[in-house]
Amino acid sequence: MDEVRAFVGLDVHKETISVAVADAGRAGEVRHVGTIENTPVAIGKLARGLARRHGALEFVYEAGSCGYNVQRQLAAMGMTCRVCAPSLTPRKPGERIKNDRRDAIALARLHRAGELTYVWVPDAMHEALRDLVRARHAACQDVRRDRIRIQAFLLRCDLRFEGKSWSTRHRKWLCNRQFGHPAQQIAFQTYLNALEHDEARKTEVEGQIREMLASSPWARQMQALQALKGVGPVVAATIIAEVGDFSRFAHPRQLVAYFGLAPGEHSSGGTVRPRGITKTGSSIARTVLCEAAWNYRTTPKVGQWMKERCPPVPQDIHALAWKAQLRLHKTYKKLTARGKRSVVATAAVARELLGFVWSIGQRVPLGA
């Protein structure tokens, strides 16, 4: 591979891209080239012009709402383009001036120094799966808001249900409520209609996720992950959508850090101050992992429900899933016995659960 002669920083926006170039070497010049339109024609013209002038190039821009189109176009032209995490880009605390020109220059300089943290760029199919998983998460949030709205309305009208919320009896009770004024009855019915619509949308998206994964390269991985207690099709799909290829992680600790479940620390000198989990990465994946980890508070067993719904997997995967039940239940009980809150114990169980997820991902590689 040719030695990189220049590093190009791109500050990408909807309509424009601000461009800066840093020459190779610590003392190389860093200059702002200009601003171009954010169109494939303009990007291609810029890349070819810089390649003729400098030779080997490396491009970089921050991940954002414009997606990975620029990276894919430059990669198709045979050029190296990286996408960095904006939340991890070093910034001077006292700097009070921010504009596109300065951002592009800073990206070029930091990319040359190797100070940026780069994100993994998914292919088009994987990005489509991730969009579908996130659409399901948005539907879940809408269902949750609808339920809160209904409960708040009933509480304001002093109507209380004695029993389990959102059970079959509760839903029948909701449909039979009578209000003193017709306007209240209409308002309450609109809330119920919205809840039914959002629940149907959530069910439809979950069905689309199962259908897409059944005929995808991740089908075997999805089946293997469902051998773990608490991991169903949706949880497995969310993990696969956020991880992509498990071979990217050489050790489970890297996967734990990627999901933001690693413990934080703020220490100085002889003082050591542990902190909560870092909460980096995808909050959606972290949420479903904690929901799966909550199932390990109960006594380990493989009941009839799990046997009927778990897809056929090799015996070594079944053995690993049973080992996970024994270990994670023991971890939860040990932490709660020491006085830890249930949410803290669940986060610790989710961290260990990721280790078993990583092990399954290594045993059942992508496309197996």
N, C-alpha and C positions, 0 to 999 in steps of 0.2 A: 504493500500500500504506500502511495506517495505521502511524503511528509506534508502536513497541513501548513499552508503558507499564510492563511488568513482565517479569522473567526468572525462570523457575521451574526450580529444580534438583530432580531426582528421584533418590533413592538406591534403586534397584530391587533387591528380593530376591524369593525364591521366594514367600513368603507376604505380605509387606508392602512398602509404598513409603513412604519418608520424604520429606516435601515441604517445601521452603523457597522463599521468594519474595524477590527483590531488586527494589526499585523502581528505575525508570529514573533515570539521573543518577548522577554520581560520588558525591554525598552521600546518595543514596537509601538508605532503611532496608532492611536484610537481616534477615529474621526466619524462624523455623521455624514452619510452619503446623500440622504434625501428621503423623500416620502413618495411612495408609489400607490397606485390603486390596488385594492385587494381583489384582484382578478387573476385567473390562471394565465392569461396572456402576459400581463405585467410581471407576474412572479417569474415566469419562464424567461422573459427577456432580461430581467435583473440577474437571475442565476447564470445565464450564459455569458452576460457581460462581465460579471465578477470572475467567472472561471477563466475567461480569456486573459483577464488582467492579472490575476493572482495565482492561478493554477489550482491546486487542491484546496478545497474550502470545507468549513464546517459551519452549519447554520444552527441557530437556537432561537426558540421563542417560548413564552410562558403559556401553560395550559389555560384555556379559557372557553368562553362561549362559542368561539369560532371553530372549535373541534380540531381535528387532525388533518384537515384537507391540505393545508400548506405542507405539512410533513410528508404526506403521501405523494403529493405532486413532485416534491424535490427528490424523494427516494426513487420514484419512477424514472427520474432523469439521471439516476446513478450518483446522486450527491448525498452526503451525510447531513441529516437534520435531526436534532434532538429537541425534545419538549421538556421543559423544566417545571417544577412545582412552584407556583408563585408564593405560596405560604412559607416556603423554605429558602427564598431568595434573600441573601444578606442585604441589609439596608442600614445606613448610618442613622443612629437615633436623632442626631441634631439636624438632619437635612430637612429643610422646610420647603424646598422647591422641587416640584415633580411635574414633568411633562413628557411627551412622547419621545422627544429628542434625547433627553437624559436617560430615559428608560432603555432605549435602544443601545446607547453607549455603555450603560452599566451592564447590560446583558452580554455584549461583546467582550467587555473586559473580564467579567466574572467567568465567562465560558472559557476564555483563554487561560485563566488562572486555575480552572478546575474546581471552582467554588460553588457550582450549581448542583442541585439535586434533580436528577432526571426521572421522569415518569415512564412507565412502560406503555408503549403505543399499541393498542389492540388492532387486529385486522377488522375489516368491514363486518364480517359475520359475528365476531365477538362483540363488537360495539353494538350491533343490533340486539344481541341477547341482553347486554347490559341495559340498554334503553327499555327493553320489555320488562326486565326485573324492576327497574326504577319506576316504571309506570304502575306496576303492581303495588309498590310501596306507596305511591301517591294515592292510589285507590284505598289502601288501608288507612291512610291518614284522613281521607274524606269520610270513611265509615266511622272512624273514631270521633271526628268532629260532629257528625250527625247524631251519634248516640249521646254525646255530651249535651248537645242542644236540646234533645228530647227530654233528657233527665232534668235539665235545668228548668224547662218549661213546666214539667209536671211538679217539680218542687215548688215553683212559684205559685202554682194552683193548689198546693197542699194535697197532692195525690201521691200516695206512697204504695209501693208493691212489696209485700212481705214474701220474699223468696229470692231465688237466684235470678239476677238480671240477665235479660236477653235469652232466656230459655224459651221453650215452646209455650209454657204457661204464661210467661211474661209477655210474649208477643200477642197472645190471644187477649190478655188483659189490656194491652195497649189499644188494640183494635176496638174494644168495647167501651172506651172511655167516653163520657158525655160531659160537655162543658155548658156553662150557663148561657153563654152568648154565641150565636152562630159564627161570629168572626173568629172567636177562639177555636172553634171546632175546625174551621177551614185552615187556620194557621197550623194547628196540630197535624192535620192531615197532610199538609205540604211537607212537614218535617218527616213524617212516615214515608211519604212517596220518595223523598230524596234519599232516605236511608235504603229503601228497597232498590232504587236505581244504582246507588254506589255499591251495594253488596253484589248485585248482579254483574256490575262492571268488574269488580274484584274477582269473582268466580270465573268470568270469561277470560281475563288476563292469565289467571293461574292455569286454565286449560290450554291456552296458547303456549305458555311456557313449557308445559309437559309435552305438547305436540312437537314443538321446535327441538327440544333436547332429545326426543326419542329418535330423530333421524339426523342427529348431529355428531361430530367427532367426540363429544363429551358424554355420549349415551352410557358407556360402560362406567365412566367415573361417577356419573349421577347415580347409577344403580348401586355401586359399591359404597358411596357415602351414606346411602339410606340404610345401610346395615347398622349405623350408629343410632343409639337411642336419642330421640328428639329431633333427628334430622329427616325431614320429609322431602318431597320433591321441590318445594319452594325454597327451603333452606339450602338444599344441595345446589339448586340453580343459582341462588344468590352468591354462594361461595365460589362457584365456578366462574360466574360472571365477573367477580372482582379479582380473582386470582389469575385466571387464564391458564397458564401452564405452570404446574407445580415444580417443574424442573428448574424454574428461575430461582428457587430458594434452596440453597445448599444445606440449610439447617432449619429445624422448626422455629428456632428463636427469631430468625429473619422473618418468617411468616407471622409470628406473634407481633413483632414490631410493625410489620406492614399493616396489620389490622388495628393498631393502636391499643393493644391489650398489654403491652409491656409496662412494668411499674416505672414511674418517673422518679427523679431524684434532684434535689437542690442542696448541694453541699459546698462547703468552703472551709479550707484548712482542716481542723480536726472535728468540725461539726458536720454530722451526716443527717440530712433531713429527707426521709423518704416521702414521696408524694403519690397521688393516685395514678391511675393508668394514663398514658399519654394522649389517648383519644385521637391519634392521627389516622389518616386513611379514611375509608368509607364508613360513615356512621350507619348506613343501612346494613352492611354486612355485620358490623359489631352488634347491632340490635338483634338480628336473627340468631346470631351465635349465643348471645345471652339468653334468648328465649329457649334455645335448644339446651343450654346448660342447666336451665331451671328444672328440667325433667330428671336430673340426676340426684335430686334431693330424696327421691323415693327409693325403696328397697330394690336392689338389682334383680331383674328377672326378664325373661323373654316370654311375654304373654301371648295370648291368642291373637290379639289385635296386631302386634308386631309381626307375627308369623304370617298372617294373611296379607299384610300390606307390603312387607319387605320383598323387593325383587330377588330373584335367585343370584347369589354371589358365591365365589369360591369359599372353601372351608377356612382358609387362613384369614379371610376378611371377617368371617363370623367370629373366629377366635379373637381377633383384634378388637372387635366391637364389644365382646363380652369382657375382655380385659379392661376396656375403657369404662364399662359400667362399674366394675369393682373398684377401680382406682378413683374415679371421679366422685362416686358416692362417698367413699372414705374421705376424700379431700373436703367435701361439703360438710360432712358431719364433724370432722376435726376442727374446721374453722368456726363453725357455729358453736361448738362446745367451748371454744376459747373466747366466746363473747363477740365474735365478729358479726356484723349485720348481714342479713341474707343477701343484700345486693353486692356486698364486698365478696362474700363467699361465692356467689354466682359468677362474678367477674373472674375470680381465680379459677373456677371450674371451666369457664369458657376458654381461658388461656391454655389450660391443659388439654381441653378438647381439640384445640387447634393442632396440637402435636399429633394426635391420632388422625386428624384430617390430613395433615401433611404426610403421614406414613401411608395412608391409603392412596393419596395422590401419587406417591412414588411407586407403589406396587401396581397401580393401574394407570399407566401413562396415557397421555393424550392420544386419542385415536386408536386405543387398543381394541 
